[in-house]
Amino acid sequence: MRCTVVGAGVSGLSTAIRLLESGHEVEIVSDKFSPETVSDVAAAIWYPFLVKPADRADTWGIVTYDVLEGLCTEAPEAGVTMRDGREYLRDVVDLPPWNDDIAAFRILEEGEIPEGYVFGWEFRAPVIEMPLYMPWLRSKVEGGGGTFRHGFIEDLSDLSGDVVVNCVGLGARELCDDLEVRPARGQILFIDQDPGVGHFDQQPETLTYTIPRSDVTVLGGTAQVDDWSLDIRDEDNDLILSKVEAIWPDLDRDRIVGGTVGLRPSRTEVRLEEEEIGGVRVIHNYGHGGAGVTLSWGCADEVVSIAEGSK
């Protein structure tokens, strides 16, 4: 089967790899390639939280977890490591359904919970260093015989092939006239300081996180819906630092080494479904919000299942 994948972020590359591994011919078409995609600036820790539809997202997430965990030993050059993180909550809630499916999970003791929070858990999850991971994904596509073409697609029905896979992320707002797709602006900082474990408050209204990488720790964050600005704002930096200091008091502001901004492709629900457009068979795979990496391999597997369903 000849497949055209539109979009070269983490979803597009992962999908292309799975299609190639299944024996299909794949071309990736995009107007942006790494390091210019939004995936390149993702903070990137595995965490399927507040993603809908929840049941499908949890399944996609566990599939992805297993793949990423395997890469830690099978392909260290991919930049994936397992780290412990702690999620803090202001209310007692049900445990996430994936708590029994990951390498380590436990409820925090009272003395481990910062002031202002009442509940939480510690979990072990993959941290993905996107400056290493994105080139690794591309090399896997190239090694599998996939090709790349630079181009801006205005109509999916103009593309050739037996199947077109739409992984354009935020671009689906115009390409598919899908107004459910909206930017959720994320600003982050980098600090030359390791917190030991990651610290998280993943509620949208108080979004805070520290994600330790091998060289720096990522500090966040913001989730400003319908904000298209890619400029770094001093007031957002101040907000991020004040939020992080509340859950990591040892933060040293003098060790900040940089920052960046990205626009998450948010949507009420991930769109992963088939549609015929102008006689062309299209499989949509977009709208992952801040969970693009977390859901990537599970969604890629489902794309292959859909594509092969009518062979």
Secondary structure by P-SEA (a helix, b strand, c coil): cbbbbccccaaaaaaaaaaaaabbbbbbbcccccccccccccccccccccccaaaaaaaaaaaaaaaaaaacccccccbbbbbbbbbbbccccccccccccccbbbbbccccccccccccbbbbbbbbaaaaaaaaaaaaaaaabbbbbbccccccccccccbbbbccccccccccccccccccccccccccccccbbbbbccccccccccccccbbbbbbbbccccccccccaaaaaaaaaaaaacccccccccccccccccccccccccccccccccbbbbbbcccccccccaaaaaaaaaaaaaaccc
